[in-house]
Amino acid sequence: MILSTIKITIPSQKRGEALKILRSVAELWKDDPGCLGCHIYQEIQEDNVLMFKEMWRTEEALERHLRSREYRNLLLVLEMAIKKPEIRFDTISSSTGIETIEKARSHGR
């Protein structure tokens, strides 16, 4: 699984346009079998900071996405940034849920 994270600082006057583009990209890819999730977040302390997170099943699915026409629209948002965007691709080999908390909390008793 690959987690793609983009943190971008957008000028206030471009925020609405940037959100519209990000939402359209998220909407188009949410039904792709290789896409496990796509989310847009706004920084609480800074109104003009947006986070765009995607989870992809395989590297091939992510690469197909990166080559798509829709991803070019996302690149347009990056060009709106008032400082260099932070972009990360993290490979996740395993994932757990509440069972990790339960296991850790039961060992201390």
N, C-alpha and C positions, 0 to 999 in steps of 0.2 A: 504494500500500500504506500502511496506517495501523498504527502501533504504539501500543497502549494500555498504559500502565504505571501501576500503582497501588502505592505503597509505604505500608504501614500498620503502625502500632505497636499491638499487641494486648496487653491484660493477660494475664498467664500463665494465669489461670483460664479465660479465654475462647479461648485459642489452639486447643484441640482442636475446639471448635464452629466457629470461623472457618475452620480448614482443611477441615473437613467440607463447609461451604458452598462454599468456593472450588473444592474438588475436584468437587462436583456441577455447578457452573457450567461448569467446564472440560470435564467428561465430556459434558455435554449439547451443547456447541457444537463439539466437535472434529470432528464429521461434517458440519457445515454447510459447503456449498461456498464460502461467503464467508470462512470462518475458515481462516487459513493456519497457525495454531498457538496454543496456549494453555498457559502454564507457570506453576507456582507455585514460588517460591524462598524460602528462609529465610536471613536475614543470618547470617553466620558469627559475627561478634563480638557480635551482639545477638539472643538467642533469641526475643524477642517482636516482631521486625520481619519482616514478610512482604512479598514482592513478587509481584504478579499481573500477568503480561504476556500480551497477546493481539496477534496480527497479523491484520489484516483486509484482504481483497483490494481492497475498494472502500469509499468513504464510505457508500454506500447500505447495504452489508452491516453496517457498524459501527452505523449509525443504527437499523437493524432490531434489532440486538442490544441497543442501549441502551434501546429501548422495550419489550423483552421482559419477561415475568413472571420469568424466570430472573435477569435483571439486577437486578430488585428485591431478590432474595436477596443479591446482591453488595452492594447498598446497605446491607443490614442489617449486613454485616460492617464497613462504614465507620462505622456508628453505634457499633460496639464500640470504636473506636479511643480511645486515651488521649491522643492529640494529633492535630492536623489531618492527615489523609492527604495525601500528595503524589500528584497525579493529572496525567498528561501524555498528550496525543495527538500523536504525531509523524507527519507525512506523509513517506514515503520515496519519492523519485522514481526511484532506481536502487539496485541492490545488486550487489556483486561477491563473489568468493570468493578462493581461494588464488592465483588469477591476479594479483591486485593485489600480493600479497607477492612472487611470482616476478618480476613486472615491475620492482618497486622494487629488489629485490636484484640483478637482472641489470644495472641501469644503473650501479651503482657499480664494475663490473669493467672 
